Amino acid sequence: MKLTQIKFVLLLSLLLVCGFAYSFVEGDTIRLKPVPVQKKEFYSQPLLIKSNPLAILWGPIPFTAEYRIVAEIPTSRTQSTQVGISYLGISPLLRAIENAVKGPSNYQLEFKGWRIQVAQRYYLISRKQYAPFGFYVSPNFSYSTARLMIKNHQYPNYNFTHFDANVFVGVQVGRNSRFTIDIFGGLGYKKNKVYYHSSINHSTLYDTKDFGNPFNSSKKITIGFNFGWAI
């Protein structure tokens, strides 16, 4: 083989080896792309505003209408605090009875009062759930006062007070929408008192034995519900 042919073969071999080596390096190179940083997701625990329109028919004090507004505020993953404020007026049922009797129009009865309630809720939930949805146990305290009198006459009047302490078991649903339903029930203690005011300086404790055992008993059974809206 001539020298010129040998040089040509060696040059061609060198080109082939370099090309193979370059393709191997390019194919074996790992190109690192920046890994997107994932933001940690936190479940948003909403504030709930609740009420029950049926409470207008019968409030915590007999023959009162309760106009209720309740706010439930989550305080941790498994707990919440609930506070309620209500205005107490005369029940439509008592007004209907009064109209049926057809007494003097200038002697209409009226109730005026208020109610406040406080509760701490403990939710029995799994690791992936959050308050204020699911099953719960809750101690609940409530105080109500309302004055029964003749319209436009401050005296005489009867001042009703109602205190109760309960333990409720309930469930609140509505995780996938803003509309919520809170259903609860439980047992507790209650104390009703009535004071008769004949004048601004004269008040006596009224004997309520004629009001019957349901009014005077210290035992209380509660079954109720509230509709709510998540904010």
C-alpha positions as a Python dict, from the first residue, in 0.01 Angstrom:
ca = {
    (1, 'M'): (0, 0, 0),
    (2, 'K'): (134, 333, -99),
    (3, 'L'): (214, 600, 156),
    (4, 'T'): (-54, 828, 21),
    (5, 'Q'): (-319, 555, 62),
    (6, 'I'): (-200, 481, 417),
    (7, 'K'): (-230, 851, 510),
    (8, 'F'): (-582, 863, 363),
    (9, 'V'): (-697, 553, 559),
    (10, 'L'): (-551, 690, 884),
    (11, 'L'): (-717, 1031, 834),
    (12, 'L'): (-1053, 870, 756),
    (13, 'S'): (-1026, 645, 1064),
    (14, 'L'): (-937, 942, 1281),
    (15, 'L'): (-1241, 1134, 1156),
    (16, 'L'): (-1470, 835, 1221),
    (17, 'V'): (-1337, 787, 1577),
    (18, 'C'): (-1375, 1157, 1659),
    (19, 'G'): (-1728, 1162, 1522),
    (20, 'F'): (-1827, 852, 1722),
    (21, 'A'): (-1672, 992, 2040),
    (22, 'Y'): (-1852, 1324, 1999),
    (23, 'S'): (-2191, 1157, 1939),
    (24, 'F'): (-2138, 934, 2245),
    (25, 'V'): (-2057, 1230, 2468),
    (26, 'E'): (-2356, 1428, 2342),
    (27, 'G'): (-2592, 1134, 2385),
    (28, 'D'): (-2467, 1047, 2731),
    (29, 'T'): (-2479, 1401, 2867),
    (30, 'I'): (-2753, 1461, 3132),
    (31, 'R'): (-2910, 1799, 3090),
    (32, 'L'): (-3037, 1920, 3427),
    (33, 'K'): (-3351, 2131, 3416),
    (34, 'P'): (-3456, 2346, 3712),
    (35, 'V'): (-3717, 2163, 3925),
    (36, 'P'): (-4021, 2386, 3984),
    (37, 'V'): (-4069, 2463, 4352),
    (38, 'Q'): (-4416, 2356, 4463),
    (39, 'K'): (-4595, 2588, 4694),
    (40, 'K'): (-4734, 2427, 5007),
    (41, 'E'): (-5110, 2429, 5004),
    (42, 'F'): (-5304, 2521, 5316),
    (43, 'Y'): (-5674, 2450, 5356),
    (44, 'S'): (-5869, 2769, 5415),
    (45, 'Q'): (-6091, 2740, 5724),
    (46, 'P'): (-6390, 2969, 5673),
    (47, 'L'): (-6581, 3186, 5915),
    (48, 'L'): (-6945, 3071, 5931),
    (49, 'I'): (-7245, 3302, 5979),
    (50, 'K'): (-7557, 3109, 6082),
    (51, 'S'): (-7921, 3148, 6178),
    (52, 'N'): (-8249, 2960, 6199),
    (53, 'P'): (-8567, 3132, 6071),
    (54, 'L'): (-8786, 2884, 6261),
    (55, 'A'): (-8660, 3029, 6591),
    (56, 'I'): (-8893, 3322, 6522),
    (57, 'L'): (-9183, 3094, 6616),
    (58, 'W'): (-9044, 2991, 6958),
    (59, 'G'): (-8740, 3128, 7137),
    (60, 'P'): (-8553, 3018, 7451),
    (61, 'I'): (-8821, 3185, 7667),
    (62, 'P'): (-9177, 3061, 7606),
    (63, 'F'): (-9384, 3273, 7365),
    (64, 'T'): (-9083, 3474, 7247),
    (65, 'A'): (-8957, 3509, 6892),
    (66, 'E'): (-8582, 3476, 6851),
    (67, 'Y'): (-8403, 3665, 6575),
    (68, 'R'): (-8070, 3485, 6587),
    (69, 'I'): (-7727, 3551, 6438),
    (70, 'V'): (-7439, 3313, 6515),
    (71, 'A'): (-7073, 3329, 6415),
    (72, 'E'): (-6842, 3027, 6426),
    (73, 'I'): (-6468, 3099, 6415),
    (74, 'P'): (-6213, 2815, 6369),
    (75, 'T'): (-5935, 2843, 6627),
    (76, 'S'): (-5729, 2537, 6522),
    (77, 'R'): (-5749, 2241, 6284),
    (78, 'T'): (-5990, 2058, 6516),
    (79, 'Q'): (-6157, 2334, 6722),
    (80, 'S'): (-6376, 2641, 6683),
    (81, 'T'): (-6544, 2902, 6900),
    (82, 'Q'): (-6908, 2993, 6843),
    (83, 'V'): (-7078, 3311, 6963),
    (84, 'G'): (-7444, 3398, 6913),
    (85, 'I'): (-7648, 3713, 6975),
    (86, 'S'): (-8027, 3728, 6947),
    (87, 'Y'): (-8307, 3979, 6975),
    (88, 'L'): (-8618, 3848, 7148),
    (89, 'G'): (-8962, 3975, 7054),
    (90, 'I'): (-9314, 3840, 7078),
    (91, 'S'): (-9384, 3508, 6909),
    (92, 'P'): (-9630, 3506, 6618),
    (93, 'L'): (-9804, 3222, 6803),
    (94, 'L'): (-9877, 3442, 7106),
    (95, 'R'): (-9985, 3723, 6877),
    (96, 'A'): (-10225, 3489, 6697),
    (97, 'I'): (-10375, 3377, 7031),
    (98, 'E'): (-10408, 3738, 7139),
    (99, 'N'): (-10585, 3832, 6815),
    (100, 'A'): (-10818, 3534, 6847),
    (101, 'V'): (-10922, 3646, 7195),
    (102, 'K'): (-10997, 3993, 7052),
    (103, 'G'): (-10904, 4199, 7355),
    (104, 'P'): (-10878, 4580, 7360),
    (105, 'S'): (-10652, 4703, 7080),
    (106, 'N'): (-10471, 4943, 7316),
    (107, 'Y'): (-10369, 4653, 7544),
    (108, 'Q'): (-10148, 4450, 7315),
    (109, 'L'): (-9877, 4239, 7476),
    (110, 'E'): (-9515, 4265, 7376),
    (111, 'F'): (-9185, 4095, 7460),
    (112, 'K'): (-8853, 4277, 7452),
    (113, 'G'): (-8523, 4110, 7533),
    (114, 'W'): (-8201, 3953, 7417),
    (115, 'R'): (-7996, 3634, 7429),
    (116, 'I'): (-7623, 3557, 7420),
    (117, 'Q'): (-7467, 3213, 7376),
    (118, 'V'): (-7110, 3084, 7370),
    (119, 'A'): (-6977, 2741, 7272),
    (120, 'Q'): (-6644, 2568, 7216),
    (121, 'R'): (-6652, 2293, 6955),
    (122, 'Y'): (-6421, 1991, 6934),
    (123, 'Y'): (-6435, 1823, 6593),
    (124, 'L'): (-6388, 1447, 6566),
    (125, 'I'): (-6215, 1448, 6228),
    (126, 'S'): (-5955, 1255, 6030),
    (127, 'R'): (-5606, 1378, 5945),
    (128, 'K'): (-5713, 1531, 5613),
    (129, 'Q'): (-6018, 1715, 5747),
    (130, 'Y'): (-6047, 2052, 5915),
    (131, 'A'): (-6291, 2233, 6143),
    (132, 'P'): (-6562, 2359, 6114),
    (133, 'F'): (-6696, 2057, 5918),
    (134, 'G'): (-6777, 1707, 6035),
    (135, 'F'): (-6890, 1556, 6365),
    (136, 'Y'): (-6828, 1746, 6688),
    (137, 'V'): (-6886, 1758, 7065),
    (138, 'S'): (-6953, 2097, 7222),
    (139, 'P'): (-7020, 2250, 7565),
    (140, 'N'): (-7268, 2534, 7519),
    (141, 'F'): (-7376, 2816, 7754),
    (142, 'S'): (-7668, 3051, 7702),
    (143, 'Y'): (-7837, 3336, 7890),
    (144, 'S'): (-8164, 3502, 7788),
    (145, 'T'): (-8378, 3776, 7934),
    (146, 'A'): (-8703, 3926, 7810),
    (147, 'R'): (-8969, 4155, 7954),
    (148, 'L'): (-9341, 4093, 7900),
    (149, 'M'): (-9556, 4402, 7926),
    (150, 'I'): (-9849, 4586, 7775),
    (151, 'K'): (-9749, 4788, 7473),
    (152, 'N'): (-9665, 5152, 7558),
    (153, 'H'): (-9688, 5073, 7933),
    (154, 'Q'): (-9358, 5021, 8114),
    (155, 'Y'): (-9519, 4900, 8438),
    (156, 'P'): (-9635, 4654, 8551),
    (157, 'N'): (-9424, 4392, 8369),
    (158, 'Y'): (-9283, 4042, 8405),
    (159, 'N'): (-8912, 3991, 8351),
    (160, 'F'): (-8819, 3637, 8240),
    (161, 'T'): (-8463, 3505, 8266),
    (162, 'H'): (-8337, 3176, 8127),
    (163, 'F'): (-7993, 3020, 8179),
    (164, 'D'): (-7881, 2687, 8038),
    (165, 'A'): (-7561, 2482, 8011),
    (166, 'N'): (-7551, 2190, 7768),
    (167, 'V'): (-7332, 1934, 7599),
    (168, 'F'): (-7418, 1898, 7232),
    (169, 'V'): (-7327, 1634, 6976),
    (170, 'G'): (-7373, 1736, 6615),
    (171, 'V'): (-7257, 1739, 6257),
    (172, 'Q'): (-7193, 2029, 6022),
    (173, 'V'): (-7193, 1973, 5646),
    (174, 'G'): (-7126, 2196, 5348),
    (175, 'R'): (-6753, 2162, 5271),
    (176, 'N'): (-6800, 2181, 4894),
    (177, 'S'): (-7022, 2489, 4891),
    (178, 'R'): (-7073, 2810, 5084),
    (179, 'F'): (-7412, 2694, 5213),
    (180, 'T'): (-7387, 2492, 5538),
    (181, 'I'): (-7623, 2298, 5765),
    (182, 'D'): (-7552, 2244, 6135),
    (183, 'I'): (-7762, 1975, 6310),
    (184, 'F'): (-7718, 1915, 6684),
    (185, 'G'): (-7878, 1774, 6995),
    (186, 'G'): (-7793, 1714, 7358),
    (187, 'L'): (-7872, 1728, 7727),
    (188, 'G'): (-7818, 1999, 7982),
    (189, 'Y'): (-7922, 2206, 8281),
    (190, 'K'): (-8156, 2505, 8277),
    (191, 'K'): (-8289, 2760, 8523),
    (192, 'N'): (-8592, 2978, 8462),
    (193, 'K'): (-8689, 3274, 8681),
    (194, 'V'): (-8964, 3535, 8658),
    (195, 'Y'): (-8968, 3870, 8839),
    (196, 'Y'): (-9277, 4083, 8873),
    (197, 'H'): (-9216, 4461, 8856),
    (198, 'S'): (-9507, 4670, 8981),
    (199, 'S'): (-9299, 4990, 8972),
    (200, 'I'): (-8944, 5104, 8918),
    (201, 'N'): (-8854, 5039, 9282),
    (202, 'H'): (-9062, 4730, 9352),
    (203, 'S'): (-8967, 4385, 9225),
    (204, 'T'): (-9062, 4039, 9357),
    (205, 'L'): (-8978, 3685, 9252),
    (206, 'Y'): (-9287, 3540, 9085),
    (207, 'D'): (-9407, 3190, 9180),
    (208, 'T'): (-9397, 2989, 8856),
    (209, 'K'): (-9552, 2665, 8983),
    (210, 'D'): (-9859, 2725, 8765),
    (211, 'F'): (-9634, 2728, 8455),
    (212, 'G'): (-9596, 2351, 8480),
    (213, 'N'): (-9307, 2108, 8507),
    (214, 'P'): (-9154, 2171, 8160),
    (215, 'F'): (-9089, 2532, 8260),
    (216, 'N'): (-8971, 2463, 8615),
    (217, 'S'): (-8767, 2147, 8556),
    (218, 'S'): (-8389, 2182, 8565),
    (219, 'K'): (-8343, 1922, 8291),
    (220, 'K'): (-8319, 2031, 7931),
    (221, 'I'): (-8329, 1835, 7606),
    (222, 'T'): (-8227, 2019, 7290),
    (223, 'I'): (-8265, 1925, 6924),
    (224, 'G'): (-8192, 2199, 6675),
    (225, 'F'): (-8028, 2315, 6356),
    (226, 'N'): (-7886, 2626, 6191),
    (227, 'F'): (-7839, 2724, 5830),
    (228, 'G'): (-7510, 2895, 5754),
    (229, 'W'): (-7297, 3072, 5497),
    (230, 'A'): (-6920, 3032, 5475),
    (231, 'I'): (-6709, 3345, 5433),
}
